[in-house]
């Protein structure tokens, strides 16, 4: 799971919002977040549209969440 999951929830960005932007359905977006399989083009598009102006770091958003041991 990528850090973008917690950021999108915090900012009110839905899976449908992201899917509409990149031309995928919400199920595919959910899978891409879970598996970290966004293309570079998709990731930059999402970042620019929803997170750049809100001060998020691109690398942070598309890095896997660190699990506590």
N, C-alpha and C positions, 0 to 999 in steps of 0.2 A: 504494500500500500504506500502510495506517495503522500508527501506532506500537503500536496494540493487539496487532499480530501478535507483536512481540518480547516484549511484556509477558505475553501469554497463554502463550507457550512457557516463559518464565522461571518463571511461577507454576503451570504444570501445568494450565492451563485448556484443555480440548479444544474443537475446533470443534463437536463433538456437545453438550458442556455448554452452549455459547452457543446452539446451535440449539434444544435442549430448552427453554431459558429463553424464547426469543422465538418459538417455534413455527415454526421453519424447519429444513430439513435442513442437514447440514454443508456440502454443496456451495454452497448459497445463502449461508451464512455466509462461506465462503471467498471467494466473489465479492464480497460486501459489504465485506470487509476489503480486497480487492484494489482495488476501485473507489471505496471511501469512500461507500457508498450506504445506510448505516444511517439509519433515521428517528431523529428526536430521541428519541422514546419508547423505541425499541429501545436506543439508545446509553445513555440514563439507566438503563434496566433492567439492562443488562450491567454498567455501572459500579457501580451499587449492589450487585449480587449478587456480583461477583467482585473488584473493584479498590479500592473506596472504603476498606474496612477495612485494605487493604495499603498505603495511603498514596499511591496514584497520583492524579495530577491528571487530571480529566476532559478538559480541553482537550487536554492532551498525548496522551492515548490515541487521540483521534479526529482527530488532525492527521496529514497525510501524512508519511511518513518522508522526511527530507532526504537526498537522494542526494549523495554526494561526487563532485565534478567531476574 
